[in-house]
Amino acid sequence: MLSIVVLLAFFAMLGAMLLGDKRLAYVWVFLSVLFFPPCVYFLQKPQVSPQQVFLYIFFIVSLLKNRSVFMDAVFKHPLRVPLLFLFISLMLTSVLTGEGVKGIYNVFRYYMENYAYLIVAFVGGLNYDKIQLEKKWFIPVMILFFFGVIEYVFRSNYLFPFICKAFPYYDGYYDLSSAVSASRSYRTRIFLTTTHPTVLGCMLCGALMLFTCRLKSIHWSSSKLWMAWGALFLMIFMSGSRTAMVCALIGLVIFAFMKVGIRMKFMIIVLVGFIGAAVLPKAVDTFSVEGQGSSVSLRQEQLLFSYLQFMKSPIYGNGVRYTSKYVMERDTYNDRVVDDEIGGLESVIFFTLIDYGMVGIATYLMLFLMALFYFIRHSHSTYAQAGFLITICFFIFACLSGEIGGNNTFAYLLMGYCMGAVYREEEHEDDDEKEKSLDGNDSIDEAILEGKA
């Protein structure tokens, strides 16, 4: 019975995407990433997950029904150059490693199921005045917070197995036949509808940055605003992800830094310096404890392992998804190296260098640098400020803890949305200036005519 409810929700969302307003299609892709874990599938070979269904249908519908509008948005995309270079670098890796037709298919799937979300989100952002994403978060956030508190108090996730059991295939870390929990004796953690607490922490961090920057534009009561903000902030801490907590605090400090005068900026720098000096030794001690999550020694082992793998093919890498196929035991909880001494590759830098080499890491860094430059160039917009913080926080997160469980796709959905909103705001401002210019010219013409009369 419960499985039927989940499937009905899935098909209701899909129907709304197909039959409803095409300008709102982004919303349904966004919700599919938020509520359906990437470890459940309708088919195993080829893998077809609920998230992928929404993604590919978005492109099919856009190309069939709104082709000119969609293609225009693609050519307007601020990251069209790095996105093109990323695709070329992936193809280059596939061809030079001799993967043949199967390799090209893998490149297409990998590119679509990662970087194509930036295109989906940009199209959505162009319709931001219709979507108003951050203004409709209250109910979803409070629902997730409710289940998050239950999971935290009872140390058991009831939502995750409820959703996963509705689909034919499940390829995750947790055993659904018993109580599902990510909590340990040394740390209580929640992960809700994601595949791991670290993934949830990363996603909430991005959501918090967008919500924080857009607070003044959301016309709710102050109690409702701070209830939603507080729920997002508290869920980051309940996730138990140390990386997410650090990234959230970095983002909030940068936000405060952008909003204050020179004197306060100096005080913030001094305060952060003192806090850093006091906290850093304790943080190092915490990360040095073995057997309680990631540790410094574990990262050192991963770095050495990655270097040895990277040196096998340093320029163009060892192949698309090489680490998943040959180095690790693969599931959507995380990539786990077969060698227990390594524990995983907890940095996007590690696996990118191994899989795609120097060419791949260069194009990956180009993507983020150009995103940051775009947001800095339009920093007067609160959407640009949000996009800047989301980009910074996610990049730091990916370098420290990696791209796992679809946390990158959620970040791209927010980054692209902010880019689209900024682009549309600029168009509206240009239109307003043209109207004012035309009105001014009309006034001058009328004055000249009156003078002649």
C-alpha positions as CSV (number, residue, x, y, z in Angstrom):
1,M,0.0,0.0,0.0
2,L,2.8,2.4,0.9
3,S,4.6,1.6,-2.3
4,I,1.5,2.5,-4.3
5,V,1.5,5.9,-2.6
6,V,5.1,6.6,-3.6
7,L,4.5,5.4,-7.2
8,L,1.4,7.5,-7.4
9,A,3.4,10.5,-6.3
10,F,6.0,9.8,-8.9
11,F,3.5,9.5,-11.8
12,A,1.6,12.5,-10.6
13,M,4.8,14.6,-10.7
14,L,5.6,13.1,-14.1
15,G,2.1,13.9,-15.4
16,A,2.4,17.5,-14.1
17,M,5.7,17.9,-16.0
18,L,4.3,16.5,-19.3
19,L,0.8,18.1,-19.2
20,G,1.4,21.2,-17.1
21,D,3.1,24.6,-17.8
22,K,6.4,23.8,-19.5
23,R,8.0,26.8,-17.8
24,L,7.7,24.9,-14.5
25,A,9.4,21.7,-15.8
26,Y,12.5,22.6,-13.8
27,V,10.5,22.3,-10.6
28,W,9.7,18.7,-11.2
29,V,13.3,17.8,-12.0
30,F,14.4,19.6,-8.8
31,L,11.8,17.7,-6.7
32,S,12.9,14.4,-8.3
33,V,16.4,14.9,-7.1
34,L,15.2,16.0,-3.6
35,F,12.8,13.2,-2.9
36,F,14.0,10.1,-4.9
37,P,17.3,8.6,-3.9
38,P,19.7,7.8,-6.8
39,C,20.0,4.2,-5.6
40,V,16.6,3.0,-6.9
41,Y,15.8,2.0,-10.4
42,F,13.0,0.9,-12.8
43,L,15.6,-1.0,-14.9
44,Q,19.0,-2.2,-14.0
45,K,20.5,-2.7,-17.5
46,P,20.5,0.0,-18.6
47,Q,20.1,1.7,-15.3
48,V,17.0,3.9,-15.3
49,S,16.3,5.8,-12.0
50,P,13.4,8.1,-11.2
51,Q,15.8,11.1,-11.3
52,Q,17.0,10.0,-14.8
53,V,13.4,9.7,-16.1
54,F,12.7,13.3,-15.2
55,L,16.0,14.5,-16.6
56,Y,15.7,12.9,-20.0
57,I,12.0,13.7,-20.4
58,F,12.8,17.3,-19.7
59,F,15.2,17.3,-22.6
60,I,12.8,15.4,-24.9
61,V,9.9,17.7,-24.1
62,S,12.0,20.8,-24.5
63,L,13.3,19.7,-27.9
64,L,10.0,18.6,-29.2
65,K,7.7,21.3,-27.9
66,N,9.9,24.3,-27.2
67,R,12.9,23.7,-29.4
68,S,13.7,27.3,-30.4
69,V,13.3,28.6,-26.9
70,F,15.4,25.7,-25.5
71,M,18.2,26.1,-28.0
72,D,18.2,29.8,-27.5
73,A,18.7,29.2,-23.7
74,V,21.5,26.8,-24.4
75,F,23.4,29.3,-26.5
76,K,22.8,32.0,-23.9
77,H,24.2,29.8,-21.1
78,P,27.1,31.6,-19.3
79,L,29.0,28.2,-19.0
80,R,28.5,27.0,-22.6
81,V,32.2,27.2,-23.3
82,P,33.5,25.1,-20.2
83,L,30.5,22.7,-20.7
84,L,31.6,22.2,-24.3
85,F,35.2,21.7,-23.2
86,L,34.2,19.2,-20.5
87,F,32.3,17.2,-23.1
88,I,35.3,17.2,-25.5
89,S,37.7,16.2,-22.7
90,L,35.5,13.3,-21.7
91,M,35.3,12.2,-25.4
92,L,39.1,12.5,-25.7
93,T,39.6,10.3,-22.6
94,S,37.2,7.7,-24.0
95,V,38.8,7.6,-27.5
96,L,42.4,7.6,-26.3
97,T,41.8,4.8,-23.8
98,G,40.3,2.7,-26.5
99,E,36.8,2.3,-25.0
100,G,35.1,2.3,-28.4
101,V,31.3,2.7,-28.8
102,K,30.6,1.6,-25.2
103,G,32.9,4.4,-24.1
104,I,31.1,7.0,-26.1
105,Y,27.8,5.8,-24.6
106,N,29.3,6.1,-21.1
107,V,30.5,9.6,-21.8
108,F,27.0,10.6,-23.0
109,R,25.3,9.1,-19.8
110,Y,28.0,10.6,-17.5
111,Y,27.7,14.0,-19.0
112,M,23.9,14.1,-19.1
113,E,23.5,12.8,-15.6
114,N,25.9,15.3,-14.1
115,Y,26.6,18.5,-16.1
116,A,23.3,18.6,-18.1
117,Y,21.6,19.7,-14.9
118,L,23.3,23.0,-15.3
119,I,21.4,23.4,-18.6
120,V,18.1,22.3,-17.0
121,A,18.5,24.8,-14.1
122,F,19.5,27.7,-16.4
123,V,16.3,27.2,-18.4
124,G,14.4,27.1,-15.1
125,G,16.1,30.3,-13.9
126,L,15.0,32.2,-17.0
127,N,11.5,31.6,-15.7
128,Y,12.4,32.5,-12.1
129,D,9.6,35.1,-11.8
130,K,7.1,32.3,-12.6
131,I,8.8,29.6,-10.5
132,Q,10.0,31.6,-7.4
133,L,11.7,28.6,-6.0
134,E,12.9,30.0,-2.7
135,K,9.5,31.4,-1.9
136,K,7.8,28.0,-2.1
137,W,10.2,26.1,0.2
138,F,8.4,26.4,3.5
139,I,6.2,23.3,3.3
140,P,8.9,21.0,1.8
141,V,11.5,22.2,4.3
142,M,9.2,21.7,7.3
143,I,8.2,18.3,6.1
144,L,11.8,17.3,5.8
145,F,12.6,18.8,9.2
146,F,9.7,16.9,10.8
147,F,11.1,13.6,9.5
148,G,14.6,14.7,10.3
149,V,13.8,15.2,14.0
150,I,12.1,11.8,14.1
151,E,15.2,10.2,12.5
152,Y,17.5,12.0,14.9
153,V,15.5,11.2,18.1
154,F,14.8,7.5,17.2
155,R,18.1,7.0,15.4
156,S,16.2,5.3,12.5
157,N,15.3,6.5,9.0
158,Y,11.7,5.6,8.2
159,L,11.4,7.7,5.0
160,F,14.3,6.2,3.1
161,P,13.1,2.5,3.1
162,F,9.5,3.7,2.5
163,I,10.6,5.3,-0.8
164,C,13.1,2.7,-1.9
165,K,10.8,-0.3,-1.5
166,A,8.4,1.2,-4.0
167,F,10.8,0.6,-6.9
168,P,11.7,-2.7,-8.6
169,Y,15.5,-2.4,-8.0
170,Y,17.6,-1.1,-5.1
171,D,21.4,-0.8,-5.2
172,G,22.2,0.9,-1.9
173,Y,24.4,0.4,1.2
174,Y,21.6,-0.1,3.7
175,D,19.7,-3.3,4.3
176,L,16.0,-2.4,3.9
177,S,14.8,-5.5,5.7
178,S,16.0,-4.1,9.0
179,A,16.1,-0.7,10.8
180,V,17.9,1.8,8.5
181,S,20.3,4.1,10.4
182,A,23.5,6.0,9.7
183,S,24.0,6.8,13.4
184,R,26.9,5.4,15.3
185,S,27.8,5.2,19.0
186,Y,30.0,8.3,18.6
187,R,27.7,10.3,16.3
188,T,23.9,10.6,15.7
189,R,23.2,11.4,12.0
190,I,20.3,11.8,9.6
191,F,20.1,11.4,5.8
192,L,16.4,11.5,5.0
193,T,15.8,10.8,1.3
194,T,19.5,10.9,0.3
195,T,22.0,8.1,0.3
196,H,24.2,9.4,3.1
197,P,24.4,12.1,5.8
198,T,27.2,13.8,4.0
199,V,25.1,14.1,0.9
200,L,22.2,15.6,2.9
201,G,24.6,18.1,4.6
202,C,25.9,19.2,1.2
203,M,22.5,19.7,-0.3
204,L,21.2,21.6,2.8
205,C,24.3,23.9,2.7
206,G,23.4,25.0,-0.9
207,A,19.8,25.5,0.0
208,L,20.8,27.6,3.1
209,M,23.0,29.8,0.9
210,L,20.1,30.5,-1.6
211,F,17.6,31.1,1.2
212,T,19.9,33.4,3.2
213,C,20.7,35.6,0.2
214,R,17.0,35.9,-0.8
215,L,15.6,36.5,2.7
216,K,14.6,40.1,2.0
217,S,12.8,39.2,-1.2
218,I,10.6,36.6,0.5
219,H,7.5,38.4,1.8
220,W,6.7,36.0,4.7
221,S,6.2,36.9,8.4
222,S,9.5,37.1,10.2
223,S,8.6,34.1,12.4
224,K,7.9,32.0,9.3
225,L,11.2,33.2,7.6
226,W,13.4,32.3,10.6
227,M,11.5,29.0,11.2
228,A,12.5,27.9,7.7
229,W,16.0,29.2,8.0
230,G,16.5,27.7,11.4
231,A,15.2,24.3,10.1
232,L,17.7,24.3,7.3
233,F,20.5,25.3,9.6
234,L,19.6,22.7,12.3
235,M,19.3,19.9,9.7
236,I,22.9,20.5,8.6
237,F,24.0,19.9,12.2
238,M,21.7,16.9,12.5
239,S,23.3,15.4,9.4
240,G,26.5,15.2,11.4
241,S,28.6,16.1,8.3
242,R,31.6,18.1,9.5
243,T,32.4,19.2,6.0
244,A,28.9,20.5,5.5
245,M,29.1,22.4,8.8
246,V,32.4,24.0,7.9
247,C,31.1,24.9,4.4
248,A,27.9,26.4,5.8
249,L,29.8,28.5,8.3
250,I,32.3,29.7,5.6
251,G,29.3,30.7,3.3
252,L,27.6,32.6,6.1
253,V,30.8,34.4,7.1
254,I,31.4,35.4,3.4
255,F,27.7,36.6,3.2
256,A,28.2,38.7,6.3
257,F,31.5,40.0,4.9
258,M,29.7,41.2,1.7
259,K,27.0,43.0,3.6
260,V,29.0,45.2,6.1
261,G,31.3,48.2,5.9
262,I,35.1,48.3,5.9
263,R,35.4,48.5,9.7
264,M,33.1,45.5,10.3
265,K,35.0,43.6,7.5
266,F,38.2,44.1,9.5
267,M,36.6,43.0,12.7
268,I,35.2,39.8,11.0
269,I,38.7,39.0,9.7
270,V,40.2,39.4,13.2
271,L,37.4,37.4,14.8
272,V,37.7,34.6,12.2
273,G,41.4,34.5,12.8
274,F,41.1,34.2,16.6
275,I,38.3,31.5,16.3
276,G,40.4,29.6,13.7
277,A,43.5,29.6,15.9
278,A,41.4,28.3,18.8
279,V,39.4,25.7,16.8
280,L,42.0,24.4,14.3
281,P,44.1,22.3,16.8
282,K,40.9,20.7,18.1
283,A,39.7,20.0,14.5
284,V,43.0,18.4,13.7
285,D,42.8,16.2,16.8
286,T,39.2,15.2,15.8
287,F,40.1,14.3,12.3
288,S,43.1,12.3,13.6
289,V,40.9,9.9,15.5
290,E,40.8,6.5,13.7
291,G,37.6,4.7,13.2
292,Q,35.3,7.7,13.6
293,G,34.7,8.7,10.0
294,S,37.3,10.3,7.9
295,S,40.8,11.1,9.3
296,V,44.0,12.8,8.3
297,S,45.9,9.5,7.9
298,L,43.1,8.1,5.8
299,R,43.3,11.2,3.5
300,Q,47.1,10.7,3.2
301,E,46.6,7.1,2.1
302,Q,44.0,8.2,-0.4
303,L,46.4,10.9,-1.8
304,L,49.2,8.4,-2.2
305,F,46.9,5.9,-3.8
306,S,45.5,8.5,-6.2
307,Y,49.0,9.6,-7.2
308,L,50.0,6.1,-8.2
309,Q,46.8,5.6,-10.2
310,F,47.1,9.1,-11.8
311,M,50.7,8.4,-13.0
312,K,49.5,5.5,-15.1
313,S,48.0,8.0,-17.5
314,P,48.5,11.6,-16.3
315,I,47.4,13.6,-19.4
316,Y,44.0,12.2,-20.4
317,G,43.3,9.8,-17.5
318,N,42.5,6.1,-17.3
319,G,39.0,6.2,-18.7
320,V,35.4,7.3,-18.0
321,R,34.2,5.8,-14.7
322,Y,37.5,4.0,-14.3
323,T,37.5,4.2,-10.5
324,S,34.0,2.8,-10.4
325,K,34.7,-0.1,-12.7
326,Y,38.2,-1.2,-11.7
327,V,39.3,0.4,-8.4
328,M,36.2,0.5,-6.2
329,E,33.1,-1.5,-5.1
330,R,30.4,0.7,-6.6
331,D,27.1,1.7,-5.1
332,T,25.2,5.0,-4.7
333,Y,26.0,5.2,-1.0
334,N,29.5,6.1,-2.0
335,D,32.5,4.8,-4.0
336,R,34.3,2.4,-1.7
337,V,37.8,1.3,-2.6
338,V,38.3,-2.5,-2.3
339,D,41.4,-1.9,-0.2
340,D,40.2,-1.2,3.3
341,E,43.2,0.8,4.1
342,I,42.1,3.5,1.6
343,G,38.5,3.7,2.7
344,G,37.3,5.7,-0.3
345,L,38.4,8.7,-2.5
346,E,37.0,11.6,-0.4
347,S,37.9,14.3,-2.9
348,V,36.7,15.1,-6.4
349,I,40.3,16.0,-7.2
350,F,41.4,12.4,-6.6
351,F,39.0,10.6,-8.8
352,T,39.0,13.3,-11.6
353,L,42.8,13.0,-11.9
354,I,42.6,9.2,-12.0
355,D,39.7,9.0,-14.5
356,Y,40.3,12.1,-16.7
357,G,43.9,13.3,-16.0
358,M,45.2,16.8,-16.3
359,V,42.9,17.6,-19.2
360,G,39.9,16.6,-17.2
361,I,40.8,18.5,-14.0
362,A,41.6,21.6,-16.1
363,T,38.2,21.7,-17.7
364,Y,36.5,20.9,-14.3
365,L,38.3,23.8,-12.7
366,M,37.4,26.1,-15.6
367,L,33.7,25.3,-15.1
368,F,33.9,26.6,-11.5
369,L,36.1,29.6,-12.2
370,M,33.9,30.8,-15.0
371,A,30.8,30.3,-12.8
372,L,32.5,32.4,-10.0
373,F,33.5,35.2,-12.5
374,Y,29.9,35.3,-13.8
375,F,28.4,35.7,-10.3
376,I,31.1,38.3,-9.3
377,R,30.4,40.3,-12.4
378,H,26.7,40.6,-11.5
379,S,27.2,40.8,-7.7
380,H,24.6,43.5,-7.3
381,S,21.9,40.8,-7.8
382,T,21.0,38.7,-4.7
383,Y,20.7,35.7,-7.1
384,A,24.3,36.2,-8.1
385,Q,25.3,36.5,-4.5
386,A,23.5,33.2,-3.8
387,G,25.1,31.5,-6.8
388,F,28.6,32.7,-5.7
389,L,28.2,31.2,-2.2
390,I,26.7,28.0,-3.5
391,T,29.6,27.6,-6.0
392,I,32.2,28.3,-3.4
393,C,30.6,26.1,-0.7
394,F,30.1,23.2,-3.1
395,F,33.6,23.4,-4.6
396,I,35.2,23.3,-1.1
397,F,32.9,20.4,-0.2
398,A,33.7,18.5,-3.3
399,C,37.5,18.9,-2.7
400,L,37.1,17.9,1.0
401,S,34.5,15.1,0.8
402,G,33.9,14.4,-2.9
403,E,30.9,14.2,-5.3
404,I,28.8,11.5,-3.8
405,G,25.2,10.4,-3.9
406,G,24.2,13.1,-6.4
407,N,25.2,16.1,-4.2
408,N,26.8,17.6,-7.3
409,T,23.5,17.5,-9.3
410,F,21.7,19.3,-6.6
411,A,24.4,22.0,-6.5
412,Y,24.2,22.4,-10.3
413,L,20.4,22.7,-10.1
414,L,20.9,25.7,-7.7
415,M,23.9,27.2,-9.5
416,G,22.2,27.1,-12.9
417,Y,18.9,28.4,-11.5
418,C,20.8,31.4,-10.1
419,M,22.5,32.0,-13.4
420,G,19.2,32.0,-15.3
421,A,17.6,34.3,-12.8
422,V,20.5,36.8,-13.1
423,Y,20.4,36.6,-16.9
424,R,16.7,37.3,-16.9
425,E,17.1,40.2,-14.4
426,E,19.7,41.8,-16.7
427,E,17.3,41.5,-19.6
428,H,14.5,43.2,-17.6
429,E,16.9,46.0,-16.6
430,D,18.0,46.5,-20.2
431,D,14.4,46.7,-21.3
432,D,13.6,49.2,-18.6
433,E,16.5,51.4,-19.7
434,K,15.4,51.2,-23.3
435,E,11.9,52.3,-22.3
436,K,13.3,55.2,-20.3
437,S,15.5,56.2,-23.2
438,L,12.6,56.1,-25.6
439,D,10.4,58.1,-23.2
440,G,13.2,60.7,-22.8
441,N,13.5,61.0,-26.6
442,D,9.8,61.4,-26.9
443,S,9.8,64.2,-24.3
444,I,12.6,66.0,-26.2
445,D,10.8,65.7,-29.5
446,E,7.6,67.1,-27.9
447,A,9.5,70.0,-26.4
448,I,11.1,70.8,-29.8
449,L,7.7,70.7,-31.5
450,E,6.2,72.9,-28.8
451,G,9.1,75.4,-29.3
452,K,8.6,75.5,-33.0
453,A,4.9,76.1,-32.5
